[in-house]
Amino acid sequence: MHSIPNDDPDTLPQPVAEAFPVRWAVAPPALLVVLAAIVFLGGHNQALFLHANQLLARAASPAVWSAITLSGSVLGVMALLAPSLKTRPRLLASAFLGAPLAILFSEGGKQGFDLMRPAGVLATESFHLIGQKLYVHSFPSGHATTAGLVAAVIVLAWPEPASRLRAAIGGLLAAALIILSRIAVGAHWPLDVLVGAAGGWACGAFGVWLSSRLRFWERPGGVRVMATIVLATSLSLLFIKLGYPDARLYQIGLGAWGIGGAAAALMRDRETSS
């Protein structure tokens, strides 16, 4: 006996809701908070900064650390992720959705705590300082928040299972370098970057969760809006000063990379529409 096809949309199998990886959303920021608590309760913040700053200064040149820390700025991250708009638009969509909460966390903490940076506490000759000399609004680190957010997005929202592990390792290593760069350039204490990365990861996880419900990134119009924003911010990298003259050429290259990635996404959208 042959079964009669059932075309009733109310009885057809419905797509299963995407499972959100709660464990990976919670465990990394929890670990970072525990490390921050150990540093804080043990009174190791200043000593750890001086030791890490000296060690990192010997590991790479000022130009290299300047380039890495530029990559962790909001403009730098958007430019780096620009090519993903063409094939993996959910990554930037998740970052955009988590960004308002990350800004609230970072800027709210800076204004609320109003802690001094290393340059405002230590003698200049006691540590290595690269780039612009900053004194206030130390906690938490905005660059570390951004790095944590993007790392969470890559780990939690990478679409291809076959390459997910490699992408996750690459994203985590890049985020770790950006976080370390904030100590290497003398801009932040260890507590700043640990808490910043923890908060950023939580915000990125929220963005990933929200992107599974607000699926504008699946529509050409949504990709077009994101690409236009990235194109504008990448263009700005060609002209503005971010305080790291040793990486000026890298900044220009980063802007060109972002412009190319955004333009490729817009061209693909145009081809699809036609």
Residue frames relative to the residue before (quaternion, step in Angstrom):
aa qw qx qy qz dx dy dz
M 1.0000 0.0000 0.0000 0.0000 0.00 0.00 0.00
H 0.2945 -0.7589 0.5594 0.1561 3.53 -0.91 0.98
S 0.4115 -0.7024 0.5208 0.2571 3.55 -0.94 0.87
I 0.4517 -0.6797 0.5123 0.2674 3.54 -1.10 0.74
P 0.4792 -0.6755 0.4707 0.3043 3.60 -0.77 1.01
N 0.2357 -0.7659 0.5866 0.1170 3.51 -1.00 0.86
D 0.0788 -0.8318 0.5495 0.0025 3.58 -0.40 1.24
D 0.4011 0.7129 -0.4837 0.3113 3.55 1.23 0.23
P 0.4069 -0.7436 0.4680 0.2501 3.67 -0.51 1.10
D 0.6251 0.5528 -0.3486 0.4267 3.57 1.18 -0.48
T 0.7552 0.3631 -0.2062 0.5053 3.59 1.19 -0.46
L 0.4772 0.6565 -0.4465 0.3767 3.59 1.29 -0.03
P 0.5868 -0.5716 0.4204 0.3902 3.63 -1.10 0.58
Q 0.2917 -0.7648 0.5554 0.1467 3.53 -0.89 0.95
P 0.5667 -0.6030 0.4218 0.3706 3.62 -1.04 0.65
V 0.4606 -0.6805 0.5001 0.2732 3.52 -1.02 0.87
A 0.5070 -0.6534 0.4665 0.3137 3.58 -0.92 0.88
E 0.5431 -0.6383 0.4439 0.3171 3.54 -1.01 0.83
A 0.3881 -0.7243 0.5229 0.2264 3.55 -0.84 1.01
F 0.2832 -0.7546 0.5680 0.1665 3.56 -0.86 0.95
P 0.3948 -0.7489 0.4812 0.2273 3.62 -0.73 1.04
V 0.1839 -0.8408 0.5010 0.0903 3.55 0.36 1.28
R 0.6356 0.5534 -0.3433 0.4146 3.58 0.93 -0.86
W 0.7164 0.4312 -0.2528 0.4868 3.57 0.90 -0.93
A 0.6044 0.5442 -0.3601 0.4571 3.57 1.19 -0.33
V 0.7539 0.4112 -0.1962 0.4733 3.57 1.05 -0.80
A 0.6607 0.5723 -0.3238 0.3622 3.60 0.86 -0.97
P 0.6925 0.4841 -0.3247 0.4250 3.69 0.68 -0.89
P 0.6970 0.4354 -0.3193 0.4719 3.66 0.76 -0.80
A 0.6012 0.5557 -0.3633 0.4447 3.59 1.10 -0.61
L 0.6452 0.5135 -0.3104 0.4730 3.57 1.01 -0.85
L 0.6583 0.5087 -0.3091 0.4609 3.58 0.95 -0.86
V 0.6411 0.5127 -0.3251 0.4695 3.58 1.01 -0.75
V 0.6274 0.5220 -0.3380 0.4688 3.60 1.01 -0.75
L 0.6500 0.5050 -0.3162 0.4718 3.60 0.94 -0.85
A 0.6434 0.5166 -0.3188 0.4664 3.58 0.99 -0.83
A 0.6419 0.5213 -0.3231 0.4603 3.59 1.00 -0.79
I 0.6343 0.5223 -0.3310 0.4641 3.60 1.01 -0.79
V 0.6577 0.5041 -0.3064 0.4684 3.59 0.95 -0.90
F 0.6940 0.4884 -0.2781 0.4501 3.56 0.88 -0.96
L 0.7154 0.4526 -0.2645 0.4621 3.59 0.75 -1.03
G 0.6903 0.4666 -0.2783 0.4778 3.57 1.11 -0.61
G 0.4108 -0.7322 0.4567 0.2943 3.59 1.25 -0.14
H 0.4200 0.7472 -0.4251 0.2908 3.59 1.17 0.62
N 0.3937 0.7815 -0.4467 0.1864 3.59 1.24 -0.21
Q 0.7323 0.4297 -0.2484 0.4663 3.59 0.70 -1.06
A 0.6673 0.4990 -0.3076 0.4594 3.59 0.89 -0.90
L 0.6525 0.5096 -0.3120 0.4660 3.58 0.99 -0.82
F 0.6212 0.5364 -0.3413 0.4581 3.59 1.04 -0.75
L 0.6814 0.4972 -0.2993 0.4460 3.60 0.79 -1.00
H 0.6647 0.4975 -0.3050 0.4666 3.57 0.94 -0.87
A 0.6953 0.4712 -0.2810 0.4643 3.60 0.83 -0.99
N 0.6297 0.5450 -0.3327 0.4424 3.58 0.99 -0.80
Q 0.6715 0.4846 -0.2936 0.4775 3.58 0.94 -0.88
L 0.6662 0.5116 -0.2990 0.4529 3.57 0.94 -0.90
L 0.6914 0.4782 -0.2791 0.4641 3.58 0.89 -0.92
A 0.6039 0.5638 -0.3573 0.4356 3.59 1.08 -0.66
R 0.6791 0.4645 -0.2877 0.4901 3.59 1.13 -0.62
A 0.6280 0.5834 -0.3280 0.3971 3.58 1.19 -0.49
A 0.8064 0.0038 0.0274 0.5907 3.61 1.10 -0.60
S 0.5903 -0.5938 0.4227 0.3469 3.55 -1.26 0.44
P 0.6613 -0.4953 0.3761 0.4195 3.61 -1.24 0.29
A 0.6303 0.5399 -0.3403 0.4421 3.60 1.03 -0.72
V 0.6522 0.5119 -0.3126 0.4635 3.58 1.01 -0.82
W 0.6835 0.4683 -0.2931 0.4771 3.59 0.86 -0.91
S 0.6090 0.5422 -0.3520 0.4595 3.59 1.08 -0.65
A 0.6618 0.5023 -0.3055 0.4652 3.58 0.95 -0.87
I 0.6572 0.5083 -0.3161 0.4579 3.58 0.94 -0.86
T 0.6927 0.4730 -0.2919 0.4596 3.58 0.85 -0.91
L 0.5935 0.5473 -0.3600 0.4675 3.61 1.14 -0.57
S 0.6267 0.5549 -0.3301 0.4364 3.55 1.05 -0.75
G 0.6927 0.4794 -0.2710 0.4658 3.58 1.17 -0.52
S 0.4805 0.6316 -0.4634 0.3943 3.58 1.22 0.08
V 0.6561 -0.5076 0.3634 0.4242 3.58 -1.18 0.40
L 0.6702 0.4913 -0.3016 0.4675 3.59 0.91 -0.90
G 0.6573 0.5249 -0.3111 0.4425 3.56 0.98 -0.83
V 0.6632 0.5050 -0.3030 0.4619 3.57 0.92 -0.88
M 0.6452 0.5175 -0.3290 0.4556 3.58 0.94 -0.81
A 0.6529 0.5012 -0.3130 0.4739 3.57 1.00 -0.80
L 0.6554 0.5207 -0.3193 0.4443 3.60 0.92 -0.86
L 0.7291 0.4298 -0.2357 0.4776 3.59 0.98 -0.83
A 0.4053 0.7611 -0.4483 0.2355 3.59 1.24 -0.23
P 0.6760 0.4965 -0.3336 0.4304 3.67 0.79 -0.82
S 0.5856 0.5926 -0.3777 0.4041 3.62 1.15 -0.47
L 0.5200 0.6532 -0.4139 0.3627 3.61 1.19 -0.37
K 0.6486 0.5496 -0.3210 0.4175 3.58 1.06 -0.69
T 0.8280 0.2006 -0.0736 0.5184 3.60 0.93 -0.85
R 0.7918 0.1795 -0.0898 0.5769 3.60 1.15 -0.54
P 0.0081 -0.8662 0.4995 0.0085 3.62 0.68 1.02
R 0.5520 0.6258 -0.4082 0.3702 3.59 1.15 -0.41
L 0.5742 0.6045 -0.3914 0.3896 3.60 1.07 -0.60
L 0.7227 0.4087 -0.2501 0.4982 3.57 0.77 -1.00
A 0.5966 0.5614 -0.3654 0.4420 3.58 1.08 -0.65
S 0.6573 0.4989 -0.3048 0.4755 3.59 0.96 -0.85
A 0.6385 0.5216 -0.3221 0.4654 3.57 1.04 -0.81
F 0.6488 0.5132 -0.3141 0.4658 3.58 0.96 -0.86
L 0.6841 0.4929 -0.2898 0.4529 3.58 0.92 -0.89
G 0.7026 0.4449 -0.2706 0.4850 3.59 1.10 -0.63
A 0.5176 0.7011 -0.3862 0.3023 3.57 1.25 -0.46
P 0.6519 0.5146 -0.3578 0.4268 3.68 0.79 -0.78
L 0.6605 0.4884 -0.3074 0.4804 3.58 0.97 -0.80
A 0.6399 0.5244 -0.3238 0.4591 3.59 1.03 -0.77
I 0.6398 0.5133 -0.3235 0.4718 3.59 1.01 -0.80
L 0.6418 0.5200 -0.3166 0.4663 3.57 0.98 -0.86
F 0.6578 0.5123 -0.3003 0.4632 3.57 0.98 -0.88
S 0.7236 0.4560 -0.2522 0.4527 3.58 0.76 -1.07
E 0.7377 0.4122 -0.2409 0.4773 3.57 0.69 -1.08
G 0.6158 0.5414 -0.3461 0.4560 3.57 1.07 -0.66
G 0.6616 0.4995 -0.2998 0.4721 3.56 1.01 -0.84
K 0.6401 0.5326 -0.3269 0.4469 3.57 0.96 -0.86
Q 0.7146 0.4373 -0.2606 0.4798 3.57 0.88 -0.91
G 0.6755 0.5227 -0.2950 0.4283 3.55 0.99 -0.82
F 0.7521 0.3600 -0.2038 0.5130 3.57 0.90 -0.93
D 0.0664 -0.8519 0.5150 0.0678 3.59 1.11 -0.77
L 0.2356 0.7950 -0.5184 0.2093 3.57 0.81 1.04
M 0.5221 -0.6458 0.4675 0.3029 3.54 -1.18 0.62
R 0.4315 -0.6694 0.5441 0.2640 3.54 -1.16 0.69
P 0.7295 -0.4227 0.2884 0.4537 3.61 -1.24 0.18
A 0.6648 0.5149 -0.3150 0.4400 3.62 0.95 -0.83
G 0.6748 0.4800 -0.2944 0.4771 3.58 1.20 -0.40
V 0.7156 0.4179 -0.2314 0.5097 3.58 1.30 -0.21
L 0.7829 0.3303 -0.1503 0.5053 3.57 0.88 -0.99
A 0.5717 -0.5528 0.4741 0.3778 3.54 -1.26 0.39
T 0.5856 -0.6288 0.3860 0.3356 3.57 -0.92 0.92
E 0.6971 0.4869 -0.2801 0.4456 3.58 0.98 -0.82
S 0.6005 0.6029 -0.3568 0.3856 3.61 1.22 -0.20
F 0.7930 0.1438 -0.0958 0.5842 3.61 1.21 -0.20
H 0.5486 -0.6081 0.4677 0.3325 3.55 -1.32 0.32
L 0.0796 -0.7888 0.6094 0.0062 3.54 -0.82 1.06
I 0.0678 -0.7938 0.6044 -0.0058 3.55 -0.80 1.07
G 0.8249 0.2047 -0.1586 0.5025 3.56 -0.87 0.95
Q 0.8248 -0.2447 0.1838 0.4754 3.51 -1.29 -0.47
K 0.3747 -0.7234 0.5403 0.2106 3.57 -0.98 0.90
L 0.0611 -0.8097 0.5832 -0.0253 3.55 -0.54 1.25
Y 0.2538 -0.8120 0.5159 0.1004 3.57 -0.99 0.83
V 0.8277 0.2292 -0.0704 0.5074 3.59 0.84 -0.94
H 0.7772 0.3572 -0.2645 0.4454 3.54 -1.45 0.00
S 0.1543 0.8480 -0.4860 0.1441 3.52 0.80 1.08
F 0.8097 0.3002 -0.1018 0.4939 3.58 0.88 -0.99
P 0.5845 -0.3504 -0.7266 0.0877 1.53 -1.42 2.12
S 0.6393 -0.5191 0.3955 0.4067 3.57 -1.29 0.12
G 0.4076 -0.7197 0.5103 0.2356 3.57 -0.81 1.01
H 0.6340 0.5237 -0.3305 0.4633 3.57 1.03 -0.77
A 0.6628 0.4919 -0.3091 0.4725 3.59 0.95 -0.84
T 0.6051 0.5446 -0.3478 0.4651 3.58 1.09 -0.69
T 0.6653 0.4961 -0.2924 0.4752 3.57 0.93 -0.92
A 0.6542 0.5127 -0.3118 0.4603 3.59 0.95 -0.87
G 0.6576 0.5073 -0.3064 0.4651 3.57 0.96 -0.84
L 0.6307 0.5391 -0.3238 0.4546 3.56 1.01 -0.83
V 0.7033 0.4632 -0.2744 0.4642 3.58 0.79 -1.01
A 0.6204 0.5360 -0.3468 0.4555 3.60 1.00 -0.74
A 0.6513 0.5090 -0.3147 0.4666 3.59 0.96 -0.85
V 0.6371 0.5328 -0.3232 0.4537 3.57 0.98 -0.85
I 0.6775 0.4854 -0.2975 0.4657 3.59 0.89 -0.90
V 0.6858 0.4878 -0.2885 0.4566 3.59 0.88 -0.92
L 0.7776 0.3937 -0.1899 0.4520 3.57 0.83 -1.00
A 0.8013 0.3116 -0.1464 0.4893 3.62 1.07 -0.58
W 0.3699 0.7236 -0.5147 0.2734 3.61 1.17 0.21
P 0.3839 -0.8054 0.4056 0.1987 3.61 -0.54 1.13
E 0.7296 0.4260 -0.2530 0.4714 3.63 1.04 -0.62
P 0.4008 -0.7434 0.4801 0.2372 3.64 -0.47 1.14
A 0.6428 0.5627 -0.3345 0.3977 3.59 0.98 -0.83
S 0.7850 0.2910 -0.1540 0.5248 3.60 1.04 -0.72
R 0.3699 0.7722 -0.4618 0.2315 3.59 1.28 0.11
L 0.6575 0.5154 -0.3238 0.4441 3.60 0.91 -0.85
R 0.6611 0.4962 -0.3104 0.4695 3.60 0.91 -0.88
A 0.6519 0.5088 -0.3146 0.4659 3.58 0.98 -0.83
A 0.6511 0.5217 -0.3153 0.4522 3.57 0.98 -0.85
I 0.6544 0.5010 -0.3131 0.4720 3.58 0.94 -0.88
G 0.6575 0.5117 -0.3063 0.4605 3.58 0.94 -0.89
G 0.6684 0.5055 -0.2961 0.4583 3.57 0.95 -0.89
L 0.6701 0.4954 -0.2986 0.4652 3.57 0.96 -0.85
L 0.6504 0.5067 -0.3217 0.4655 3.59 0.98 -0.79
A 0.6475 0.5107 -0.3186 0.4674 3.58 0.98 -0.84
A 0.6526 0.5089 -0.3118 0.4668 3.58 0.96 -0.86
A 0.6433 0.5232 -0.3250 0.4547 3.59 0.99 -0.85
L 0.6488 0.5132 -0.3209 0.4611 3.60 0.97 -0.80
I 0.6470 0.5077 -0.3215 0.4694 3.59 0.97 -0.83
I 0.6477 0.5175 -0.3166 0.4610 3.58 0.95 -0.87
L 0.6728 0.4851 -0.2933 0.4754 3.58 0.92 -0.90
S 0.6095 0.5803 -0.3566 0.4057 3.58 1.06 -0.71
R 0.6205 0.5549 -0.3536 0.4267 3.60 1.07 -0.60
I 0.6367 0.4616 -0.3129 0.5326 3.57 1.23 -0.47
A 0.6385 0.5534 -0.3270 0.4233 3.58 1.00 -0.87
V 0.7243 0.4101 -0.2510 0.4942 3.62 0.98 -0.78
G 0.5116 -0.6883 0.3905 0.3347 3.59 1.31 0.04
A 0.4750 0.7126 -0.4101 0.3134 3.59 1.22 0.38
H 0.8288 0.1422 -0.0287 0.5404 3.61 1.08 -0.64
W 0.4874 -0.6229 0.5391 0.2895 3.50 -1.35 0.52
P 0.6545 -0.4990 0.3815 0.4207 3.62 -1.22 0.31
L 0.6333 0.5302 -0.3447 0.4461 3.62 0.96 -0.75
D 0.6128 0.5678 -0.3436 0.4289 3.58 1.03 -0.78
V 0.7413 0.4252 -0.2382 0.4614 3.55 0.81 -1.01
L 0.6232 0.5390 -0.3501 0.4455 3.61 1.03 -0.67
V 0.7012 0.4386 -0.2666 0.4948 3.58 0.84 -0.97
G 0.6239 0.5430 -0.3420 0.4461 3.58 1.01 -0.75
A 0.6721 0.4893 -0.2966 0.4699 3.58 0.91 -0.90
A 0.6313 0.5316 -0.3323 0.4566 3.59 1.02 -0.79
G 0.6812 0.4791 -0.2853 0.4743 3.57 0.89 -0.93
G 0.6444 0.5285 -0.3185 0.4516 3.56 1.00 -0.82
W 0.6382 0.5200 -0.3302 0.4617 3.57 0.98 -0.82
A 0.6507 0.5127 -0.3188 0.4606 3.60 0.92 -0.87
C 0.6573 0.4994 -0.3032 0.4760 3.59 1.00 -0.81
G 0.6408 0.5162 -0.3197 0.4697 3.58 1.04 -0.75
A 0.6358 0.5211 -0.3227 0.4691 3.57 1.02 -0.80
F 0.6272 0.5210 -0.3267 0.4780 3.56 1.05 -0.77
G 0.6455 0.5236 -0.3176 0.4564 3.59 0.98 -0.83
V 0.6386 0.5158 -0.3201 0.4729 3.59 1.01 -0.81
W 0.6482 0.5163 -0.3118 0.4648 3.57 0.93 -0.91
L 0.6877 0.4824 -0.2809 0.4642 3.58 0.91 -0.93
S 0.6411 0.5420 -0.3329 0.4294 3.60 1.04 -0.70
S 0.6168 0.5296 -0.3553 0.4613 3.60 1.19 -0.34
R 0.7006 0.4189 -0.2530 0.5193 3.56 1.30 -0.22
L 0.7297 0.2765 -0.1833 0.5979 3.58 1.09 -0.70
R 0.0218 -0.8716 0.4884 -0.0352 3.54 0.28 1.28
F 0.1290 0.8220 -0.5388 0.1316 3.58 0.90 0.93
W 0.6016 0.5946 -0.3432 0.4083 3.57 1.17 -0.57
E 0.6084 0.5447 -0.3601 0.4510 3.60 1.25 -0.19
R 0.6706 0.4793 -0.2882 0.4874 3.59 1.26 -0.28
P 0.5935 -0.5924 0.4039 0.3657 3.60 -1.03 0.74
G 0.6427 0.5379 -0.3326 0.4324 3.59 0.96 -0.77
G 0.6442 0.5218 -0.3199 0.4588 3.57 1.02 -0.74
V 0.6519 0.4948 -0.3056 0.4866 3.57 0.99 -0.85
R 0.6288 0.5515 -0.3320 0.4361 3.58 1.02 -0.81
V 0.6562 0.5034 -0.3114 0.4680 3.58 0.94 -0.87
M 0.6672 0.4937 -0.3092 0.4641 3.60 0.88 -0.92
A 0.6596 0.5119 -0.3113 0.4539 3.60 0.93 -0.88
T 0.6359 0.5253 -0.3313 0.4582 3.58 1.02 -0.74
I 0.6403 0.5152 -0.3196 0.4716 3.58 0.99 -0.82
V 0.6768 0.4894 -0.2889 0.4679 3.58 0.89 -0.97
L 0.6173 0.5450 -0.3454 0.4502 3.58 1.02 -0.74
A 0.6740 0.4937 -0.2924 0.4653 3.59 0.93 -0.91
T 0.6917 0.4701 -0.2922 0.4639 3.60 0.87 -0.89
S 0.6379 0.5160 -0.3293 0.4673 3.60 1.06 -0.69
L 0.6074 0.5404 -0.3450 0.4691 3.57 1.07 -0.69
S 0.6451 0.5386 -0.3278 0.4316 3.58 0.98 -0.81
L 0.5844 0.5928 -0.3702 0.4122 3.60 1.15 -0.55
L 0.6122 0.5676 -0.3464 0.4279 3.58 1.17 -0.47
F 0.7906 0.3599 -0.1460 0.4734 3.57 1.15 -0.56
I 0.7116 0.4674 -0.2860 0.4396 3.60 0.92 -0.80
K 0.3827 -0.6916 0.5635 0.2401 3.54 -1.32 0.39
L 0.1801 -0.8105 0.5533 0.0670 3.56 -0.76 1.07
G 0.6446 -0.5917 0.3043 0.3766 3.58 1.22 0.35
Y 0.6968 0.4122 -0.2763 0.5179 3.60 1.25 0.22
P 0.1458 -0.8468 0.5063 0.0734 3.60 0.34 1.23
D 0.5822 0.5895 -0.3819 0.4096 3.63 1.11 -0.52
A 0.7516 0.3492 -0.1961 0.5241 3.60 1.19 -0.47
R 0.2390 0.8112 -0.5077 0.1647 3.57 1.19 0.52
L 0.6656 0.4884 -0.3137 0.4690 3.61 0.88 -0.84
Y 0.6295 0.5222 -0.3329 0.4692 3.56 1.03 -0.76
Q 0.6312 0.5383 -0.3324 0.4487 3.59 0.98 -0.81
I 0.6494 0.5011 -0.3143 0.4778 3.58 0.98 -0.82
G 0.6511 0.5106 -0.3088 0.4691 3.58 0.99 -0.83
L 0.6323 0.5317 -0.3213 0.4628 3.55 1.07 -0.79
G 0.6356 0.5232 -0.3194 0.4693 3.55 1.04 -0.78
A 0.6560 0.5076 -0.3055 0.4675 3.57 0.97 -0.88
W 0.6116 0.5477 -0.3325 0.4642 3.59 1.08 -0.78
G 0.6828 0.4843 -0.2844 0.4672 3.57 0.90 -0.92
I 0.6292 0.5304 -0.3290 0.4632 3.58 1.02 -0.81
G 0.6633 0.5088 -0.3030 0.4575 3.57 0.94 -0.89
G 0.6723 0.5006 -0.3010 0.4548 3.58 0.94 -0.88
A 0.6659 0.4923 -0.3008 0.4730 3.57 0.97 -0.85
A 0.6468 0.5196 -0.3165 0.4599 3.59 0.99 -0.84
A 0.6341 0.5290 -0.3323 0.4557 3.60 1.00 -0.79
A 0.6516 0.5058 -0.3140 0.4701 3.59 1.00 -0.80
L 0.6606 0.5008 -0.3067 0.4676 3.59 0.97 -0.82
M 0.6489 0.5103 -0.3173 0.4667 3.59 1.02 -0.77
R 0.6463 0.5089 -0.3233 0.4678 3.57 0.99 -0.76
D 0.6261 0.5323 -0.3243 0.4685 3.54 1.06 -0.83
R 0.6529 0.5129 -0.3111 0.4625 3.59 1.00 -0.83
E 0.6582 0.5073 -0.3089 0.4626 3.58 0.99 -0.86
T 0.6444 0.5236 -0.3141 0.4604 3.56 1.04 -0.82
S 0.6636 0.5173 -0.3013 0.4486 3.55 0.98 -0.88
S 0.7002 0.4465 -0.2671 0.4889 3.57 1.06 -0.77
